[in-house]
Amino acid sequence: MDRRQGVLYKWSSVSQTSTADFRNGHGFISPADGSPNVYVHSSKLLAIKYLAIGTRLEYTVGQAAANGEAAPY
């Protein structure tokens, strides 16, 4: 699988702080190559304690089982 780069631009969680709480929640990555946004769930974030919106990420895209759309793997 190819490694891709993008920016975390949206996150929804139970925390209302200025930095997103990445232990529980989900969000979207805006790929650097201009392809469609990629959904990410907190269960797929490895070795990350917290991030801020706008953080550059490297990720691998898999396929979501429920709807077939791209999702980080």
PDB file with one MODEL, atoms N, CA, C and O in Angstrom:
MODEL        1
ATOM      1  N   MET A   1       0.834  -1.181   0.000  1.00  0.00           N
ATOM      2  CA  MET A   1       0.000   0.000   0.000  1.00  0.00           C
ATOM      3  C   MET A   1       0.881   1.247   0.000  1.00  0.00           C
ATOM      4  O   MET A   1       1.927   1.288   0.648  1.00  0.00           O
ATOM      5  N   ASP A   2       0.446   2.238  -0.723  1.00  0.00           N
ATOM      6  CA  ASP A   2       1.213   3.479  -0.818  1.00  0.00           C
ATOM      7  C   ASP A   2       0.984   4.380   0.382  1.00  0.00           C
ATOM      8  O   ASP A   2      -0.135   4.529   0.873  1.00  0.00           O
ATOM      9  N   ARG A   3       2.086   4.979   0.841  1.00  0.00           N
ATOM     10  CA  ARG A   3       1.996   5.975   1.901  1.00  0.00           C
ATOM     11  C   ARG A   3       1.598   7.299   1.264  1.00  0.00           C
ATOM     12  O   ARG A   3       2.138   7.673   0.223  1.00  0.00           O
ATOM     13  N   ARG A   4       0.663   8.005   1.878  1.00  0.00           N
ATOM     14  CA  ARG A   4       0.195   9.291   1.377  1.00  0.00           C
ATOM     15  C   ARG A   4       0.389  10.351   2.448  1.00  0.00           C
ATOM     16  O   ARG A   4       0.603  10.043   3.620  1.00  0.00           O
ATOM     17  N   GLN A   5       0.309  11.601   2.021  1.00  0.00           N
ATOM     18  CA  GLN A   5       0.434  12.711   2.962  1.00  0.00           C
ATOM     19  C   GLN A   5      -0.788  13.597   2.865  1.00  0.00           C
ATOM     20  O   GLN A   5      -1.412  13.707   1.810  1.00  0.00           O
ATOM     21  N   GLY A   6      -1.123  14.229   3.979  1.00  0.00           N
ATOM     22  CA  GLY A   6      -2.262  15.129   4.008  1.00  0.00           C
ATOM     23  C   GLY A   6      -2.283  15.902   5.309  1.00  0.00           C
ATOM     24  O   GLY A   6      -1.358  15.813   6.117  1.00  0.00           O
ATOM     25  N   VAL A   7      -3.345  16.659   5.502  1.00  0.00           N
ATOM     26  CA  VAL A   7      -3.498  17.505   6.679  1.00  0.00           C
ATOM     27  C   VAL A   7      -4.812  17.164   7.370  1.00  0.00           C
ATOM     28  O   VAL A   7      -5.850  17.058   6.717  1.00  0.00           O
ATOM     29  N   LEU A   8      -4.770  16.993   8.682  1.00  0.00           N
ATOM     30  CA  LEU A   8      -5.988  16.785   9.445  1.00  0.00           C
ATOM     31  C   LEU A   8      -6.733  18.118   9.489  1.00  0.00           C
ATOM     32  O   LEU A   8      -6.204  19.105   9.999  1.00  0.00           O
ATOM     33  N   TYR A   9      -7.952  18.153   8.959  1.00  0.00           N
ATOM     34  CA  TYR A   9      -8.645  19.435   8.908  1.00  0.00           C
ATOM     35  C   TYR A   9      -9.943  19.462   9.706  1.00  0.00           C
ATOM     36  O   TYR A   9     -10.495  20.539   9.931  1.00  0.00           O
ATOM     37  N   LYS A  10     -10.439  18.318  10.137  1.00  0.00           N
ATOM     38  CA  LYS A  10     -11.669  18.308  10.920  1.00  0.00           C
ATOM     39  C   LYS A  10     -11.643  17.127  11.865  1.00  0.00           C
ATOM     40  O   LYS A  10     -11.173  16.047  11.505  1.00  0.00           O
ATOM     41  N   TRP A  11     -12.151  17.327  13.087  1.00  0.00           N
ATOM     42  CA  TRP A  11     -12.206  16.248  14.065  1.00  0.00           C
ATOM     43  C   TRP A  11     -13.421  16.432  14.950  1.00  0.00           C
ATOM     44  O   TRP A  11     -13.711  17.552  15.371  1.00  0.00           O
ATOM     45  N   SER A  12     -14.133  15.364  15.241  1.00  0.00           N
ATOM     46  CA  SER A  12     -15.288  15.389  16.140  1.00  0.00           C
ATOM     47  C   SER A  12     -15.026  14.418  17.279  1.00  0.00           C
ATOM     48  O   SER A  12     -14.725  13.244  17.061  1.00  0.00           O
ATOM     49  N   SER A  13     -15.146  14.927  18.496  1.00  0.00           N
ATOM     50  CA  SER A  13     -14.973  14.079  19.671  1.00  0.00           C
ATOM     51  C   SER A  13     -15.806  14.651  20.807  1.00  0.00           C
ATOM     52  O   SER A  13     -16.448  15.690  20.658  1.00  0.00           O
ATOM     53  N   VAL A  14     -15.790  13.966  21.939  1.00  0.00           N
ATOM     54  CA  VAL A  14     -16.544  14.450  23.096  1.00  0.00           C
ATOM     55  C   VAL A  14     -15.849  15.620  23.771  1.00  0.00           C
ATOM     56  O   VAL A  14     -16.488  16.357  24.522  1.00  0.00           O
ATOM     57  N   SER A  15     -14.579  15.809  23.529  1.00  0.00           N
ATOM     58  CA  SER A  15     -13.811  16.887  24.142  1.00  0.00           C
ATOM     59  C   SER A  15     -14.122  18.214  23.460  1.00  0.00           C
ATOM     60  O   SER A  15     -14.274  18.268  22.240  1.00  0.00           O
ATOM     61  N   GLN A  16     -14.214  19.268  24.233  1.00  0.00           N
ATOM     62  CA  GLN A  16     -14.502  20.598  23.693  1.00  0.00           C
ATOM     63  C   GLN A  16     -13.277  21.521  23.800  1.00  0.00           C
ATOM     64  O   GLN A  16     -13.427  22.743  23.825  1.00  0.00           O
ATOM     65  N   THR A  17     -12.087  20.952  23.862  1.00  0.00           N
ATOM     66  CA  THR A  17     -10.867  21.745  23.983  1.00  0.00           C
ATOM     67  C   THR A  17     -10.413  22.231  22.616  1.00  0.00           C
ATOM     68  O   THR A  17     -10.932  21.783  21.593  1.00  0.00           O
ATOM     69  N   SER A  18      -9.435  23.157  22.591  1.00  0.00           N
ATOM     70  CA  SER A  18      -8.948  23.708  21.329  1.00  0.00           C
ATOM     71  C   SER A  18      -8.111  22.701  20.542  1.00  0.00           C
ATOM     72  O   SER A  18      -7.993  22.816  19.322  1.00  0.00           O
ATOM     73  N   THR A  19      -7.538  21.728  21.220  1.00  0.00           N
ATOM     74  CA  THR A  19      -6.852  20.642  20.512  1.00  0.00           C
ATOM     75  C   THR A  19      -7.757  19.421  20.549  1.00  0.00           C
ATOM     76  O   THR A  19      -8.387  19.138  21.568  1.00  0.00           O
ATOM     77  N   ALA A  20      -7.817  18.721  19.467  1.00  0.00           N
ATOM     78  CA  ALA A  20      -8.724  17.580  19.371  1.00  0.00           C
ATOM     79  C   ALA A  20      -8.292  16.448  20.299  1.00  0.00           C
ATOM     80  O   ALA A  20      -7.098  16.201  20.469  1.00  0.00           O
ATOM     81  N   ASP A  21      -9.246  15.775  20.888  1.00  0.00           N
ATOM     82  CA  ASP A  21      -8.991  14.598  21.709  1.00  0.00           C
ATOM     83  C   ASP A  21      -9.035  13.398  20.777  1.00  0.00           C
ATOM     84  O   ASP A  21     -10.098  13.047  20.264  1.00  0.00           O
ATOM     85  N   PHE A  22      -7.887  12.767  20.555  1.00  0.00           N
ATOM     86  CA  PHE A  22      -7.786  11.711  19.563  1.00  0.00           C
ATOM     87  C   PHE A  22      -7.998  10.317  20.126  1.00  0.00           C
ATOM     88  O   PHE A  22      -7.855   9.331  19.404  1.00  0.00           O
ATOM     89  N   ARG A  23      -8.334  10.221  21.396  1.00  0.00           N
ATOM     90  CA  ARG A  23      -8.576   8.898  21.956  1.00  0.00           C
ATOM     91  C   ARG A  23      -9.929   8.350  21.525  1.00  0.00           C
ATOM     92  O   ARG A  23     -10.096   7.139  21.377  1.00  0.00           O
ATOM     93  N   ASN A  24     -10.893   9.242  21.323  1.00  0.00           N
ATOM     94  CA  ASN A  24     -12.243   8.843  20.899  1.00  0.00           C
ATOM     95  C   ASN A  24     -12.742   9.866  19.888  1.00  0.00           C
ATOM     96  O   ASN A  24     -12.750  11.064  20.170  1.00  0.00           O
ATOM     97  N   GLY A  25     -13.145   9.415  18.748  1.00  0.00           N
ATOM     98  CA  GLY A  25     -13.706  10.326  17.762  1.00  0.00           C
ATOM     99  C   GLY A  25     -13.353   9.930  16.345  1.00  0.00           C
ATOM    100  O   GLY A  25     -12.866   8.831  16.078  1.00  0.00           O
ATOM    101  N   HIS A  26     -13.617  10.875  15.438  1.00  0.00           N
ATOM    102  CA  HIS A  26     -13.344  10.646  14.023  1.00  0.00           C
ATOM    103  C   HIS A  26     -13.174  11.989  13.337  1.00  0.00           C
ATOM    104  O   HIS A  26     -13.551  13.030  13.876  1.00  0.00           O
ATOM    105  N   GLY A  27     -12.600  11.953  12.136  1.00  0.00           N
ATOM    106  CA  GLY A  27     -12.385  13.198  11.418  1.00  0.00           C
ATOM    107  C   GLY A  27     -12.044  12.956   9.964  1.00  0.00           C
ATOM    108  O   GLY A  27     -12.309  11.890   9.408  1.00  0.00           O
ATOM    109  N   PHE A  28     -11.445  13.979   9.357  1.00  0.00           N
ATOM    110  CA  PHE A  28     -11.118  13.915   7.940  1.00  0.00           C
ATOM    111  C   PHE A  28      -9.717  14.445   7.676  1.00  0.00           C
ATOM    112  O   PHE A  28      -9.265  15.410   8.291  1.00  0.00           O
ATOM    113  N   ILE A  29      -9.044  13.782   6.739  1.00  0.00           N
ATOM    114  CA  ILE A  29      -7.726  14.205   6.272  1.00  0.00           C
ATOM    115  C   ILE A  29      -7.915  14.781   4.877  1.00  0.00           C
ATOM    116  O   ILE A  29      -8.595  14.189   4.039  1.00  0.00           O
ATOM    117  N   SER A  30      -7.314  15.928   4.634  1.00  0.00           N
ATOM    118  CA  SER A  30      -7.307  16.540   3.305  1.00  0.00           C
ATOM    119  C   SER A  30      -6.008  16.124   2.629  1.00  0.00           C
ATOM    120  O   SER A  30      -4.945  16.611   3.013  1.00  0.00           O
ATOM    121  N   PRO A  31      -6.054  15.234   1.630  1.00  0.00           N
ATOM    122  CA  PRO A  31      -4.846  14.736   0.980  1.00  0.00           C
ATOM    123  C   PRO A  31      -4.070  15.840   0.248  1.00  0.00           C
ATOM    124  O   PRO A  31      -4.664  16.734  -0.356  1.00  0.00           O
ATOM    125  N   ALA A  32      -2.757  15.762   0.312  1.00  0.00           N
ATOM    126  CA  ALA A  32      -1.888  16.750  -0.337  1.00  0.00           C
ATOM    127  C   ALA A  32      -2.000  16.706  -1.856  1.00  0.00           C
ATOM    128  O   ALA A  32      -1.730  17.706  -2.520  1.00  0.00           O
ATOM    129  N   ASP A  33      -2.398  15.557  -2.422  1.00  0.00           N
ATOM    130  CA  ASP A  33      -2.473  15.428  -3.877  1.00  0.00           C
ATOM    131  C   ASP A  33      -3.796  15.932  -4.461  1.00  0.00           C
ATOM    132  O   ASP A  33      -4.011  15.843  -5.670  1.00  0.00           O
ATOM    133  N   GLY A  34      -4.682  16.459  -3.612  1.00  0.00           N
ATOM    134  CA  GLY A  34      -5.944  17.001  -4.089  1.00  0.00           C
ATOM    135  C   GLY A  34      -7.045  15.982  -4.279  1.00  0.00           C
ATOM    136  O   GLY A  34      -8.139  16.339  -4.717  1.00  0.00           O
ATOM    137  N   SER A  35      -6.790  14.724  -3.964  1.00  0.00           N
ATOM    138  CA  SER A  35      -7.828  13.696  -4.089  1.00  0.00           C
ATOM    139  C   SER A  35      -8.897  13.925  -3.010  1.00  0.00           C
ATOM    140  O   SER A  35      -8.693  14.738  -2.108  1.00  0.00           O
ATOM    141  N   PRO A  36     -10.036  13.216  -3.091  1.00  0.00           N
ATOM    142  CA  PRO A  36     -11.114  13.433  -2.114  1.00  0.00           C
ATOM    143  C   PRO A  36     -10.645  13.223  -0.672  1.00  0.00           C
ATOM    144  O   PRO A  36      -9.720  12.456  -0.408  1.00  0.00           O
ATOM    145  N   ASN A  37     -11.308  13.926   0.252  1.00  0.00           N
ATOM    146  CA  ASN A  37     -10.985  13.814   1.667  1.00  0.00           C
ATOM    147  C   ASN A  37     -11.127  12.376   2.138  1.00  0.00           C
ATOM    148  O   ASN A  37     -11.905  11.601   1.582  1.00  0.00           O
ATOM    149  N   VAL A  38     -10.361  12.028   3.174  1.00  0.00           N
ATOM    150  CA  VAL A  38     -10.319  10.666   3.684  1.00  0.00           C
ATOM    151  C   VAL A  38     -10.806  10.665   5.133  1.00  0.00           C
ATOM    152  O   VAL A  38     -10.320  11.429   5.968  1.00  0.00           O
ATOM    153  N   TYR A  39     -11.768   9.801   5.411  1.00  0.00           N
ATOM    154  CA  TYR A  39     -12.304   9.627   6.762  1.00  0.00           C
ATOM    155  C   TYR A  39     -11.292   8.868   7.619  1.00  0.00           C
ATOM    156  O   TYR A  39     -10.641   7.940   7.140  1.00  0.00           O
ATOM    157  N   VAL A  40     -11.162   9.266   8.889  1.00  0.00           N
ATOM    158  CA  VAL A  40     -10.283   8.543   9.816  1.00  0.00           C
ATOM    159  C   VAL A  40     -10.984   8.399  11.166  1.00  0.00           C
ATOM    160  O   VAL A  40     -11.575   9.349  11.678  1.00  0.00           O
ATOM    161  N   HIS A  41     -10.907   7.196  11.728  1.00  0.00           N
ATOM    162  CA  HIS A  41     -11.461   6.921  13.059  1.00  0.00           C
ATOM    163  C   HIS A  41     -10.306   6.813  14.042  1.00  0.00           C
ATOM    164  O   HIS A  41      -9.212   6.385  13.675  1.00  0.00           O
ATOM    165  N   SER A  42     -10.546   7.199  15.285  1.00  0.00           N
ATOM    166  CA  SER A  42      -9.487   7.184  16.300  1.00  0.00           C
ATOM    167  C   SER A  42      -8.851   5.810  16.470  1.00  0.00           C
ATOM    168  O   SER A  42      -7.684   5.722  16.850  1.00  0.00           O
ATOM    169  N   SER A  43      -9.579   4.752  16.203  1.00  0.00           N
ATOM    170  CA  SER A  43      -9.022   3.404  16.359  1.00  0.00           C
ATOM    171  C   SER A  43      -7.918   3.110  15.346  1.00  0.00           C
ATOM    172  O   SER A  43      -7.167   2.151  15.522  1.00  0.00           O
ATOM    173  N   LYS A  44      -7.806   3.917  14.291  1.00  0.00           N
ATOM    174  CA  LYS A  44      -6.782   3.716  13.266  1.00  0.00           C
ATOM    175  C   LYS A  44      -5.552   4.596  13.472  1.00  0.00           C
ATOM    176  O   LYS A  44      -4.590   4.501  12.709  1.00  0.00           O
ATOM    177  N   LEU A  45      -5.571   5.447  14.491  1.00  0.00           N
ATOM    178  CA  LEU A  45      -4.416   6.305  14.766  1.00  0.00           C
ATOM    179  C   LEU A  45      -3.443   5.544  15.651  1.00  0.00           C
ATOM    180  O   LEU A  45      -3.771   5.190  16.784  1.00  0.00           O
ATOM    181  N   LEU A  46      -2.267   5.296  15.142  1.00  0.00           N
ATOM    182  CA  LEU A  46      -1.269   4.528  15.865  1.00  0.00           C
ATOM    183  C   LEU A  46      -0.234   5.439  16.508  1.00  0.00           C
ATOM    184  O   LEU A  46       0.286   6.347  15.860  1.00  0.00           O
ATOM    185  N   ALA A  47       0.065   5.202  17.766  1.00  0.00           N
ATOM    186  CA  ALA A  47       1.116   5.921  18.503  1.00  0.00           C
ATOM    187  C   ALA A  47       0.904   7.432  18.510  1.00  0.00           C
ATOM    188  O   ALA A  47       1.872   8.193  18.477  1.00  0.00           O
ATOM    189  N   ILE A  48      -0.356   7.873  18.552  1.00  0.00           N
ATOM    190  CA  ILE A  48      -0.653   9.302  18.596  1.00  0.00           C
ATOM    191  C   ILE A  48      -1.449   9.572  19.858  1.00  0.00           C
ATOM    192  O   ILE A  48      -2.471   8.932  20.103  1.00  0.00           O
ATOM    193  N   LYS A  49      -0.979  10.528  20.665  1.00  0.00           N
ATOM    194  CA  LYS A  49      -1.693  10.888  21.884  1.00  0.00           C
ATOM    195  C   LYS A  49      -2.648  12.042  21.632  1.00  0.00           C
ATOM    196  O   LYS A  49      -3.789  12.011  22.094  1.00  0.00           O
ATOM    197  N   TYR A  50      -2.208  13.044  20.917  1.00  0.00           N
ATOM    198  CA  TYR A  50      -3.097  14.110  20.461  1.00  0.00           C
ATOM    199  C   TYR A  50      -2.429  14.878  19.340  1.00  0.00           C
ATOM    200  O   TYR A  50      -1.205  14.878  19.209  1.00  0.00           O
ATOM    201  N   LEU A  51      -3.244  15.527  18.540  1.00  0.00           N
ATOM    202  CA  LEU A  51      -2.781  16.347  17.426  1.00  0.00           C
ATOM    203  C   LEU A  51      -3.622  17.611  17.386  1.00  0.00           C
ATOM    204  O   LEU A  51      -4.677  17.689  18.016  1.00  0.00           O
ATOM    205  N   ALA A  52      -3.155  18.578  16.654  1.00  0.00           N
ATOM    206  CA  ALA A  52      -3.940  19.785  16.434  1.00  0.00           C
ATOM    207  C   ALA A  52      -4.461  19.779  14.999  1.00  0.00           C
ATOM    208  O   ALA A  52      -3.822  19.226  14.103  1.00  0.00           O
ATOM    209  N   ILE A  53      -5.608  20.385  14.788  1.00  0.00           N
ATOM    210  CA  ILE A  53      -6.126  20.548  13.440  1.00  0.00           C
ATOM    211  C   ILE A  53      -5.054  21.272  12.632  1.00  0.00           C
ATOM    212  O   ILE A  53      -4.458  22.236  13.114  1.00  0.00           O
ATOM    213  N   GLY A  54      -4.808  20.817  11.418  1.00  0.00           N
ATOM    214  CA  GLY A  54      -3.765  21.405  10.584  1.00  0.00           C
ATOM    215  C   GLY A  54      -2.451  20.638  10.600  1.00  0.00           C
ATOM    216  O   GLY A  54      -1.526  20.975   9.861  1.00  0.00           O
ATOM    217  N   THR A  55      -2.360  19.602  11.441  1.00  0.00           N
ATOM    218  CA  THR A  55      -1.149  18.793  11.514  1.00  0.00           C
ATOM    219  C   THR A  55      -0.995  17.962  10.246  1.00  0.00           C
ATOM    220  O   THR A  55      -1.956  17.358   9.771  1.00  0.00           O
ATOM    221  N   ARG A  56       0.216  17.936   9.703  1.00  0.00           N
ATOM    222  CA  ARG A  56       0.499  17.109   8.523  1.00  0.00           C
ATOM    223  C   ARG A  56       0.645  15.663   8.976  1.00  0.00           C
ATOM    224  O   ARG A  56       1.284  15.372   9.987  1.00  0.00           O
ATOM    225  N   LEU A  57       0.035  14.761   8.202  1.00  0.00           N
ATOM    226  CA  LEU A  57       0.046  13.343   8.534  1.00  0.00           C
ATOM    227  C   LEU A  57       0.527  12.517   7.357  1.00  0.00           C
ATOM    228  O   LEU A  57       0.393  12.923   6.203  1.00  0.00           O
ATOM    229  N   GLU A  58       1.083  11.361   7.655  1.00  0.00           N
ATOM    230  CA  GLU A  58       1.392  10.372   6.636  1.00  0.00           C
ATOM    231  C   GLU A  58       0.503   9.172   6.945  1.00  0.00           C
ATOM    232  O   GLU A  58       0.400   8.747   8.096  1.00  0.00           O
ATOM    233  N   TYR A  59      -0.139   8.630   5.910  1.00  0.00           N
ATOM    234  CA  TYR A  59      -1.106   7.564   6.138  1.00  0.00           C
ATOM    235  C   TYR A  59      -1.176   6.617   4.941  1.00  0.00           C
ATOM    236  O   TYR A  59      -0.672   6.913   3.858  1.00  0.00           O
ATOM    237  N   THR A  60      -1.805   5.489   5.166  1.00  0.00           N
ATOM    238  CA  THR A  60      -2.068   4.506   4.125  1.00  0.00           C
ATOM    239  C   THR A  60      -3.575   4.375   4.009  1.00  0.00           C
ATOM    240  O   THR A  60      -4.270   4.331   5.025  1.00  0.00           O
ATOM    241  N   VAL A  61      -4.091   4.312   2.794  1.00  0.00           N
ATOM    242  CA  VAL A  61      -5.533   4.232   2.595  1.00  0.00           C
ATOM    243  C   VAL A  61      -5.961   2.788   2.389  1.00  0.00           C
ATOM    244  O   VAL A  61      -5.375   2.049   1.597  1.00  0.00           O
ATOM    245  N   GLY A  62      -6.995   2.409   3.121  1.00  0.00           N
ATOM    246  CA  GLY A  62      -7.628   1.109   2.960  1.00  0.00           C
ATOM    247  C   GLY A  62      -9.042   1.347   2.468  1.00  0.00           C
ATOM    248  O   GLY A  62      -9.347   2.422   1.951  1.00  0.00           O
ATOM    249  N   GLN A  63      -9.896   0.370   2.620  1.00  0.00           N
ATOM    250  CA  GLN A  63     -11.271   0.510   2.182  1.00  0.00           C
ATOM    251  C   GLN A  63     -12.206   0.271   3.343  1.00  0.00           C
ATOM    252  O   GLN A  63     -12.089  -0.731   4.048  1.00  0.00           O
ATOM    253  N   ALA A  64     -13.144   1.197   3.546  1.00  0.00           N
ATOM    254  CA  ALA A  64     -14.122   1.048   4.610  1.00  0.00           C
ATOM    255  C   ALA A  64     -15.069  -0.099   4.255  1.00  0.00           C
ATOM    256  O   ALA A  64     -15.568  -0.169   3.132  1.00  0.00           O
ATOM    257  N   ALA A  65     -15.312  -0.982   5.197  1.00  0.00           N
ATOM    258  CA  ALA A  65     -16.144  -2.143   4.930  1.00  0.00           C
ATOM    259  C   ALA A  65     -17.598  -1.785   4.663  1.00  0.00           C
ATOM    260  O   ALA A  65     -18.237  -2.408   3.815  1.00  0.00           O
ATOM    261  N   ALA A  66     -18.130  -0.798   5.364  1.00  0.00           N
ATOM    262  CA  ALA A  66     -19.559  -0.510   5.277  1.00  0.00           C
ATOM    263  C   ALA A  66     -19.985   0.108   3.954  1.00  0.00           C
ATOM    264  O   ALA A  66     -21.018  -0.267   3.399  1.00  0.00           O
ATOM    265  N   ASN A  67     -19.193   1.058   3.439  1.00  0.00           N
ATOM    266  CA  ASN A  67     -19.662   1.773   2.254  1.00  0.00           C
ATOM    267  C   ASN A  67     -18.686   1.774   1.086  1.00  0.00           C
ATOM    268  O   ASN A  67     -19.005   2.313   0.026  1.00  0.00           O
ATOM    269  N   GLY A  68     -17.515   1.191   1.250  1.00  0.00           N
ATOM    270  CA  GLY A  68     -16.562   1.092   0.159  1.00  0.00           C
ATOM    271  C   GLY A  68     -15.759   2.347  -0.117  1.00  0.00           C
ATOM    272  O   GLY A  68     -14.970   2.368  -1.061  1.00  0.00           O
ATOM    273  N   GLU A  69     -15.937   3.411   0.692  1.00  0.00           N
ATOM    274  CA  GLU A  69     -15.171   4.646   0.489  1.00  0.00           C
ATOM    275  C   GLU A  69     -13.773   4.510   1.068  1.00  0.00           C
ATOM    276  O   GLU A  69     -13.522   3.659   1.922  1.00  0.00           O
ATOM    277  N   ALA A  70     -12.870   5.353   0.598  1.00  0.00           N
ATOM    278  CA  ALA A  70     -11.492   5.324   1.088  1.00  0.00           C
ATOM    279  C   ALA A  70     -11.438   5.688   2.563  1.00  0.00           C
ATOM    280  O   ALA A  70     -12.176   6.558   3.026  1.00  0.00           O
ATOM    281  N   ALA A  71     -10.565   5.018   3.294  1.00  0.00           N
ATOM    282  CA  ALA A  71     -10.359   5.290   4.704  1.00  0.00           C
ATOM    283  C   ALA A  71      -8.926   4.918   5.053  1.00  0.00           C
ATOM    284  O   ALA A  71      -8.383   3.977   4.474  1.00  0.00           O
ATOM    285  N   PRO A  72      -8.284   5.646   6.008  1.00  0.00           N
ATOM    286  CA  PRO A  72      -6.922   5.298   6.404  1.00  0.00           C
ATOM    287  C   PRO A  72      -6.857   3.871   6.907  1.00  0.00           C
ATOM    288  O   PRO A  72      -7.800   3.382   7.529  1.00  0.00           O
ATOM    289  N   TYR A  73      -5.764   3.212   6.644  1.00  0.00           N
ATOM    290  CA  TYR A  73      -5.594   1.825   7.015  1.00  0.00           C
ATOM    291  C   TYR A  73      -4.326   1.682   7.818  1.00  0.00           C
ATOM    292  O   TYR A  73      -3.984   0.577   8.241  1.00  0.00           O
TER     293      TYR A  73
ENDMDL
END
